[in-house]
């Protein structure tokens, strides 16, 4: 079993925590845009109240460990590895309860290049434990606003994990998985499950719009978020996300494998 000490060392060595690649300027800009209600940063969440940029900075300092100093405006952000580990423990505890109760689960990611493997291993372990891993609305079109206009995508499940691909009329599912922060994929998934009278998830596991979109619709959600993702931590603060793990969400995919092993061991889901 991966010890806490070894995991902490890995988080720092892989720059998943400690000084991370996320720039302080980018994080502060995200806080400013969220405070202004910019949908690029709200990720489908409609906050219960207005959040000012100073309030968001204090929240992110408490949840992630970023510097609370508003005068610190450049350089690398810092994520506290001990906060990451504590959140991973809570994340594992929630998955363990899901496995014991055999809850239906929906998994999805807007960062497929880096995080798909992390979620796919969880999906496999949860399925083996008897949890229905849901794939509602597979193949459905999702029109997602991008910097160059609205682009048509398809919701696709790979290894039980929802992703989106740019639509290709002659070969659906053949295009590379796309990076998106949109809440529309999880909305389409949940709408499809409800419309067909199928099972609705009791838990959504994911990131970005998957967490905020599910939480906004009243479905319990847990997942991962970076220091420039204030919406996800606001969702947690307002009770619409149960657990959010602070870490850099865009490092090499294999760097997340020790985290997967740690979570599965803590959740008693090791294969």
C-alpha positions in Angstrom: 0.0 0.0 0.0 1.3 3.5 -0.9 2.1 5.3 2.4 1.1 8.9 3.0 4.8 9.9 3.1 5.5 8.3 -0.3 2.3 9.8 -1.8 3.3 13.3 -0.5 6.7 12.9 -2.0 5.2 11.9 -5.3 2.8 14.9 -5.3 5.8 17.3 -4.9 8.1 15.5 -7.3 5.4 15.3 -10.0 4.4 18.9 -9.3 0.8 17.8 -8.7 1.1 19.8 -5.5 3.6 22.2 -4.0 4.7 24.7 -6.7 2.6 23.8 -9.7 2.7 24.8 -13.4 -0.5 26.9 -13.0 0.5 30.6 -13.1 -0.7 33.0 -10.4 -1.7 35.4 -13.0 -4.1 32.8 -14.6 -5.6 31.9 -11.2 -6.2 35.6 -10.3 -7.8 36.2 -13.7 -10.1 33.2 -13.2 -11.2 34.6 -9.8 -11.9 38.0 -11.3 -13.9 36.5 -14.2 -15.9 34.2 -11.8 -16.7 37.2 -9.6 -18.0 38.9 -12.8 -20.2 35.9 -13.6 -18.3 34.9 -16.7 -19.6 31.5 -17.9 -16.1 30.5 -19.0 -15.3 30.2 -15.3 -18.6 29.5 -13.6 -18.7 26.0 -15.4 -22.5 25.8 -15.2 -22.7 26.7 -11.5 -25.1 29.4 -10.4 -23.7 30.6 -7.1 -26.1 31.1 -4.2 -24.6 34.5 -3.7 -22.2 36.9 -5.2 -18.5 36.2 -4.6 -16.0 39.0 -4.7 -12.4 38.4 -5.9 -11.0 38.9 -2.4 -13.5 36.3 -1.0 -12.5 33.9 -3.7 -8.8 34.3 -3.0 -9.5 33.6 0.7 -11.6 30.5 -0.2 -8.9 29.2 -2.5 -6.2 29.8 0.1 -8.3 27.8 2.6 -9.2 24.9 0.2 -6.0 24.7 -1.9 -3.3 26.4 0.0 -2.6 29.2 -2.5 -1.1 32.4 -1.2 -3.7 34.6 0.5 -1.7 37.7 -0.3 -3.4 39.8 -2.9 -0.1 41.5 -3.5 1.3 38.2 -4.8 0.3 38.6 -8.5 2.9 36.6 -10.5 4.8 33.4 -10.6 3.7 29.9 -9.9 0.7 29.0 -7.8 1.2 26.6 -4.8 -1.1 23.8 -3.7 -0.7 22.4 -0.2 0.1 18.7 -0.6 -1.4 18.0 2.8 -4.7 19.4 1.7 -4.5 17.2 -1.4 -4.0 14.1 0.7 -6.8 15.0 3.1 -9.2 15.5 0.2 -8.0 12.2 -1.4 -8.9 10.4 1.8 -12.4 12.0 1.8 -12.7 11.1 -1.9 -11.8 7.5 -1.2 -14.2 7.4 1.8 -17.1 8.5 -0.5 -16.2 5.9 -3.1 -16.1 3.2 -0.5 -19.6 4.1 0.6 -20.7 4.0 -3.0 -19.2 0.6 -3.5 -20.8 -0.8 -0.3 -24.2 0.5 -1.3 -23.7 -0.4 -5.0 -24.7 3.1 -6.1 -25.1 3.9 -9.8 -22.1 6.1 -10.8 -21.5 8.5 -13.7 -17.9 9.4 -14.5 -16.7 12.1 -16.9 -13.8 14.4 -17.6 -13.1 17.6 -19.6 -9.4 16.8 -19.4 -9.3 13.4 -21.3 -5.6 13.7 -22.3 -4.4 13.8 -18.7 -7.2 12.5 -16.4 -9.0 9.8 -18.4 -6.8 7.0 -17.1 -7.4 8.1 -13.5 -11.2 7.9 -13.9 -11.2 4.7 -16.0 -9.4 2.8 -13.3 -12.0 4.0 -10.8 -14.8 2.9 -13.2 -13.3 -0.5 -13.5 -12.9 -1.0 -9.8 -16.4 0.3 -9.0 -17.9 -1.9 -11.6 -16.1 -4.9 -10.2 -17.5 -4.0 -6.8 -21.1 -4.1 -8.1 -21.7 -0.4 -8.9 -23.6 0.2 -12.1 -21.3 2.5 -14.2 -23.7 4.4 -16.3 -23.2 5.6 -19.9 -26.4 7.5 -20.7 -26.7 9.4 -24.0 -23.8 7.7 -25.6 -23.2 9.2 -29.0 -25.6 12.1 -28.5 -24.7 15.5 -30.0 -23.6 18.3 -27.7 -23.2 21.8 -29.1 -20.5 23.4 -27.1 -19.4 27.1 -27.4 -15.7 27.5 -28.1 -13.4 30.4 -28.9 -14.2 30.0 -32.6 -18.0 29.6 -32.2 -20.3 26.8 -31.3 -18.9 23.4 -32.4 -20.9 20.2 -32.5 -19.4 17.4 -30.4 -20.6 13.9 -29.5 -20.7 12.5 -26.0 -18.7 9.3 -25.9 -17.8 6.8 -23.2 -14.4 5.2 -23.2 -13.8 2.7 -20.3 -16.9 3.9 -18.6 -15.8 7.6 -18.6 -17.7 10.3 -20.5 -15.7 12.5 -22.8 -16.6 14.6 -25.9 -15.3 14.4 -29.4 -15.7 16.8 -32.3 -18.5 15.4 -34.5 -17.5 13.6 -37.7 -20.6 12.7 -39.6 -19.1 9.8 -41.5 -17.2 8.2 -38.6 -18.7 9.0 -35.2 -16.3 8.5 -32.3 -13.3 8.6 -34.6 -12.0 12.1 -33.7 -9.6 12.8 -30.7 -11.2 13.5 -27.4 -11.6 17.2 -26.8 -10.7 19.4 -23.8 -13.7 21.2 -22.4 -14.9 22.9 -19.2 -18.5 22.9 -20.4 -21.3 21.6 -18.1 -23.3 20.6 -21.3 -22.0 17.0 -21.5 -23.2 16.1 -18.0 -26.5 17.9 -18.6 -27.0 15.8 -21.8 -26.1 12.6 -20.0 -28.5 13.3 -17.1 -31.2 14.4 -19.5 -30.8 11.2 -21.5 -31.0 9.0 -18.4 -34.1 10.7 -17.2 -35.9 10.8 -20.6 -35.4 7.0 -21.1 -36.6 6.2 -17.6 -33.2 4.7 -16.8 -31.2 4.7 -13.7 -30.0 8.1 -12.6 -26.6 8.3 -10.9 -26.4 8.7 -7.2 -22.9 10.1 -7.6 -21.0 11.9 -10.4 -17.2 11.7 -10.4 -15.3 14.1 -12.6 -13.9 17.6 -13.0 -14.9 21.1 -14.2 -18.3 21.1 -15.8 -19.0 17.6 -14.8 -18.9 18.5 -11.2 -20.5 21.9 -11.4 -23.1 20.9 -13.9 -24.1 17.9 -11.8 -24.1 19.8 -8.5 -26.2 22.6 -10.1 -28.8 19.9 -11.0 -28.8 18.5 -7.4 -26.8 15.4 -8.1 -24.0 14.7 -5.7 -20.5 15.2 -7.2 -16.9 14.7 -6.3 -13.7 15.2 -8.2 -10.5 17.0 -9.0 -9.8 20.7 -9.5 -6.8 23.0 -10.1 -6.0 26.3 -8.3 -7.5 28.3 -11.2 -10.9 26.5 -11.0 -12.8 28.6 -8.4 -16.2 27.4 -9.5 -15.5 23.8 -8.3 -14.4 25.0 -4.8 -17.4 27.4 -4.6 -19.6 24.4 -5.4 -18.0 22.6 -2.5 -18.3 25.6 -0.2 -22.0 25.9 -1.0 -22.7 22.2 -0.6 -23.1 21.3 -4.2 -19.9 19.2 -4.4 -19.1 16.8 -1.7 -15.3 16.5 -2.1 -12.9 18.4 -4.3 -9.3 17.3 -4.5 -6.9 20.3 -5.2 -4.1 19.4 -7.6 -2.6 20.3 -10.9 -5.0 18.7 -13.4 -2.8 18.9 -16.5 0.4 16.9 -15.8 1.4 13.6 -17.5 -1.3 11.0 -17.3 1.0 8.4 -15.7 1.7 10.8 -12.8 -1.9 10.2 -11.5 -1.4 6.4 -11.2 -0.1 6.5 -7.7 -3.1 8.6 -6.7 -5.4 6.0 -8.2 -3.6 3.2 -6.2 -3.8 5.3 -3.0 -7.6 6.0 -3.5 -8.5 2.4 -4.4 -6.6 1.1 -1.4 -8.2 3.6 0.9 -11.6 2.7 -0.5 -10.9 -1.1 -0.2 -11.4 -1.3 -4.0 -7.9 -2.6 -5.0 -8.0 -5.0 -7.9 
